[in-house]
Amino acid sequence: MQAWHVHENGEPSEVMRLEEAERPTPGDGRILLKVRAANINFPDALMCRGQYQVRPAMPFTPGVEICGETEDGRRVIAGSVLPHGGFAEYALADAAAVLPAPDSLDDAEAAALHVGYQTGWFGLHRRARLEAGETLLVHAAAGGVGSAAVQLGKAAGATVIGVVGGPDKAAVARGLGCDTVIDRRSEDVIATVKEVTGGRGADVIYDPVGGTAYTQSTKVVAFEGRIVVVGFASGTIPSAALNHALVKNYAILGLHWGLYNTKNPKLVQHCHEQLTELAARGAVKPLVSERVPLSGAAAAVQRVADGVTTGRVVVLPGAENGAAA
């Protein structure tokens, strides 16, 4: 089979190599999947760089989120078991964590429903307890993680403010249903949020960016508001001023979705059922902006790493001549 391998750390376009490899052999508790689609996540780029909290032994195949086919023909979604990730023709997954792929979504969309939407659901509902009528602010609203949070927020009955970088991403955020879109490159995020909320601020802030975005969040969070920290795409991990959280009465909530797979797998299953139902009635639909063949994976991971993509970029090992399978 063909698989992308990382032999050393560096930029994805420089260290990912497409090579011939043996099909991985599943051990106890593992299952072999034929990869139908593999969604690109920012952690894939971080792992290439050696900057992620998970550091698989080299050589490894990135691709942590897949839609695949079992040996008995079932169409499923799963997180891959590294070092045998999804940017290959075959990957390994934890048999106990495999979930049925929603019939309402194609392979690329189904692959993208897993990590980003589960993270959004746990962040907004489990951690922040978002309620209908509240105001939700989403940083990087046109990205893969942000676009999922926007859709989940709208499905929950929230008023959604999306922060993006650039007019093209602003158009995407509007198309996702954001009630207000702020281009951080040309508008004052803090002043605009205060203006559209009548000075009250946002009840829930969803932050996959960190850095300056987190600082802005602390200035526009409402009384008894909740800031959900889900990642640091900016590359800067902020230090929380706890005295500020105290005097403004807001909560800082961390979310590492992967822990739920070991701490509370039944809740992960419940979340998937909720997402499947939302997808079936069209309340959520992963925004797949690019579908690339296996040969284009390294360049696509680099684009995600550089922050120039919108929505999700998905690798299709079965695609021919760049066409979607």
N, C-alpha and C positions, 0 to 999 in steps of 0.2 A: 504494500500500500504506500501512498504518499503521505508525508506528514511534515509539518514545519517544526524544526528543532532550534532551540536556543542553546548554544554551547558556551557563551560568555555574555556578560552583562553589557548593555549599551542601548542605543536607540533601536527600536524595533526594526526599522528598515535596514539597519546595518548588521544586526546579530541574528535575525531569523533566517533560516536556510531551509528550503524545500528539498527533502531527501526521501529516498526509498527506505522503508522500514518494515519490520515484521509487525503483524497485527499484535496488539497487546493481549496478554493472556490474563483473564480475570482470576483473581484469587478468591479466598473465602469472603463472601458478602459483596462481591463485585459482579458487575454485569457488563458484557461487551455490547456496544451500540454502534450500528452503522450510522455515521453522522449525516443527517439530512440538511441541517443548518446549524451554524455556530455563530452566536451573537458576540460582537466585540464589546468588551467592557474596559473602562479605564484601568482597572487592576491588571489586565493583560499587558498593557504598556508598562505599568509600574514593575511587574515581575521581570519583564525584559531588562529593565534598567537596574534591577536588584533593589528597588525601593519599596517593595510591598512587604507587609508583615508575614506573608507566606512566601518562603523561598525554597521552591522545589529543587531537588538534586538535578544537576545538569548531566546530559542534555534533557530538556523538557519541552513539551509541546504546550503552548498557551491555548487559551480558549476555555473559559470556565463555565460557559452557559450554552447548552445545546438542545436541539430537537433531534431525536434519533429514532432508529428502528431497532427493536429487539430481535433476537434470533427467531422468535416465534411470530414476528410480524406486527407487533404492537407499536403504535406511534406514541412516543413519550417525550417529556422534557426532563432535563436533569442538570445538575451541576457535575462537571467532570471530576474525576479523581486524578490529580496530578501525580506523576509527570505526563500522564497520557490524556492531554487536553483535546479540545474540539477542533483545532485547526489541522485536521487530518481526516482520512477516510473512515477511520474507526477510532473510538475512544472508550474509556472505562468510566463507569459511574457506580455509585453506591446503590445496590439493589433495593435497599429499604427506602431510599430517598427519591426513587423514580416516580414521576407523576404523569398521569394521562394527558396528552396534548389536546387542548380544546378543539373540537370539531369546527368551530366557527372561525378559526385562524389558520392561515397557511403555515408552512414550515418555518419561514423566516419570522413571521409574527409570533408564532408559538415559542420559538427560541428566545425571543425578546420579552416574553411575558414573565419570565422566571425571576431573576435576581432583582432587576430594577423595580418591577411591580410589587414583588414581595417586600422589598425594602420600603417602598412607598406605603404599602398597606400597614406594615408594622410601625413605621415611623409616624404616620398620621393617625391611625386608629388605636394601636396598642400603646404607643408611647405618649403621643400628644393628646389623644382623646378628642380629636377634631369633631366639632358639632356643626350641624346645619345652621347657616346664618352667620357663622364666624368668618373672619377674613384670614386667608392663607396667603403668605408671600413665598414664592418659590424662586430661588436663585438658579441661574443656568436653566431657565424654563424651557428652552428649545432643545436641550441636550437629551440624552437617553434617559438618565435618572430623573431629570427635571420634568420632562414631558410626561412621564408616568405619574409623577406627583400632581401635576396640573389636572390630568384626567381624573385621577382618584379624588382630588379635592372637589372638582365640579360634580362628580357623581355623588359626593357626600353632601352637596348642597351649600358649599362654601363659596364666598366671593374670592376670586383668585387674582392676585397681582403677580405677574411674571417679570423677572429681571433678566435681561439678555444683553449680549454684546454685539451690536450691529443691526442695521435695518433688515437684512435678510432673515436673521434669527427672530427679529421682532415680528415679521410677517408670519413665521412659523408658529410663534407663541399665540398670536391672535387666532390663527387657524385651529389651534388646540382648544380654544375657548376661554382664554384669559380675559377677565373683565377689564383689567388695566395692564398695559405692557410698558415697561420702562427700559429704554436703551441706556445702559450705564455709561456708554461712551459719549453720549450727547446730552444726557439729562442728569439732574441731581437726584440720585436715588432717595436720599433721606427726605429732602424737601417734597418730592412728589408723593411718596408714601404718606407723609403727614397730611398733605393736601387732600388726597383722595379718601383718606380715612377720617377727615375732620379733626386731625390732631391726635386721634386715639391710638393709631398704630395697628399693627397686625397681631392677631391672636396667636397664630401659629406661623413660624418661619421654618422653612425646609431648606437646609444649607448643605449641599454637596461640594461646596467650593472652598470654604475657609478663608483665611487671609482677610482682605479688605471687606469681602462680603459678610464675614462674621461681625466685624466691627460695625458695619452698617446695620446689621440685624439688631445689635444691642441698643442702637439709637432709635429704632422704630418699632420695637416690640411693645405691645400693649400691656397695661396693668394685668397681672396674672397670665401673661402670655407665655408661650413655650417655644424655645429655639431647639429644633431637632438637628443635631450634628450627624451627618451621614458620610462625610468624606472631605478630602482636601485637594480637589482638582487643581487649585491654584498653586499647589506646591508649598504653601505656607500654613503651618499648624498654629493657630492663634492660642494665646494664653488668656484664659477667662479671668476677668476681674470680679471675684466673688462679692466684693463690697458693692459693686454696681448692681449685680443680680439681687442683692439684699435690699438695697434702697429703692429699686424699681419693681420689686416683687415679681420677678419672672424666673422661669425654670430653664435650665440648660440640660437637654436630654441627649444622651449618646445612644447611637443605634449601630450595633454590629449584627446584621441579620443572620450571618452564618452561625452564630451561637445557638439560634433557635433550633437548628437541625439536630443538635445534640442535647440541648436543655429542654426543649418542648416540641418534638417532632409532630405531635398531634395538632398543635397550633399551626404549624406550617401546612399541614394537610387541609385544615379548616380555611386558612388563607387562600390556598389554591382553589378550593371550592367556591369561595366568594369571588375570586378573580375570574374563574371560568363562567360564573353566572353573569358577571358584569360584561364580559366579552360577548356572551351569547346574546345579550340585549343591546349591544352596541354602545354601552356606556364607556367602555375603554377599548382601545385598539392601538397596539404598539405602532409607533411612527417609524417605519422602516424607510430610511432615506436612500440607502444604497444596498444593492445585492451584488456581491462580487464572487467570482469563481475562486477556487482554492489557491490558484496561482497568484491571485491578487491580495492575499491575506496580509503579507508584511507591509505593503504600501498602505493598506486600509487601516491597520493597527497604528501606523505612524500618523495618519490623518486624525485619528481619534486622540492620540497622544498630543498632537499639536493644537487640539481644540478647534478645528476648522469644520467639524461635521455638525449636523443637526440630527436629532432623533437617533435611530440605531443604524449601524452598519453591520450587515450580516454576511458571513461567508457561506457559500453553497458549494460543497465538494462535488455535488452531482451536476453542477452547471456546466454548459458547454459554450465555448466562445463568448463567455461573459453574460449569457442569458440566464434568467432566473429559472430554477428547476421547479 
